[in-house]
């Protein structure tokens, strides 16, 4: 059982995001394998990757939270047998998976897909043997506090919101034959729509993104969440980029560990706005969502993006020098670089000095080698990006 007062859970869709989340302060990393998880479109992990994960002192929760068919039971059982001792819990809701977790004595947490929204259902899953439940998204603070007296509670605190009830949506299946409940959602809700009648007359809308919810963000009222009895604060985003995982994990790590001032909350909100987001909503925590909780943009609201620079060809640890081969965009003094790799995770760096052939330079271009000071370890073949304005 978890003994810490709070647990910060970060998502990982690949090994570089896993390491970035660890370095950013996550207590738990939750992830999926190639099959049977609600983010089938993420890179995800293989069973062999679990051995690499054991090097990191964080708790590891495996998601096996899709609908399961009879033909898949044997495969699921083989997976559960192989992960025993390598994961700390399995997040699931199909009773076949629950029974297999009990059979092999692996702790299990009930997924938000089960839409748990009342104390009686919480009691049922506790009797069933669940160590924790992930509550439905449609609950307010008062409702959460009541259920938290029954069993350990896990709640999403940041990231994408589905227009459907706790993500149990059939739109992708209906339109495209890709079931969200099998982890294959292609997000038709994020598209623009027009309303027409049978004669072809078109209704003009104020906002054509009529099904695209804003992202959840609880930072402005996070102290209230800490008083509800929630044990685990969960960041959504296994399909999102490594810089999102890094920034959001760091922000909520600080929010858990400290009492934030209004000024600091404002500063951290700017950081959250610097990575992928569809603008922000308080979800159901404070009040029921309104039309203001639907976004009016396509894609992300961030004003920045990253572009590929090249890769690291050597890191001189004694001098803290990274040597970069520029294969795409060049960069200059004062610009911000990102280094990404399976063992490095993510390193952010503002370029303060750079050299070519032992001479100081102010910029470097495609096809050139350049050495820069980097006080955090990066590794050969790490990808290098720079941050640029979208404008």
WOFEN-V266418 format. One record per run of one state. SS is the DSSP state (H for helix, E for strand, L for the rest). FROM is the first residue (numbers start at 1). LEN is the number of residues. Records with the same first field share a line. If there is no record, write none. Layout:
SS: FROM-LEN ; FROM-LEN
This chain:
L: 1-6 ; 12-3 ; 25-3 ; 34-11 ; 46-3 ; 54-5 ; 64-6 ; 84-5 ; 93-2 ; 104-4 ; 111-1 ; 115-4 ; 129-3 ; 135-6 ; 148-4 ; 160-5 ; 168-3 ; 177-3 ; 183-5 ; 191-4 ; 197-5 ; 204-9 ; 214-1 ; 218-1 ; 226-6 ; 236-6 ; 258-4 ; 274-6 ; 282-9 ; 295-9 ; 317-4 ; 327-4 ; 333-3 ; 342-3 ; 351-3 ; 357-2 ; 361-2 ; 365-4 ; 374-9 ; 390-2
E: 7-5 ; 28-6 ; 45-1 ; 59-5 ; 89-4 ; 108-3 ; 132-3 ; 152-8 ; 195-2 ; 202-2 ; 213-1 ; 215-3 ; 232-4 ; 280-2 ; 294-1 ; 304-13 ; 321-6 ; 331-2 ; 336-6 ; 345-6 ; 354-3 ; 359-2 ; 363-2 ; 369-5 ; 383-7
H: 15-10 ; 49-5 ; 70-14 ; 95-9 ; 112-3 ; 119-10 ; 141-7 ; 165-3 ; 171-6 ; 180-3 ; 188-3 ; 219-7 ; 242-16 ; 262-12 ; 291-3
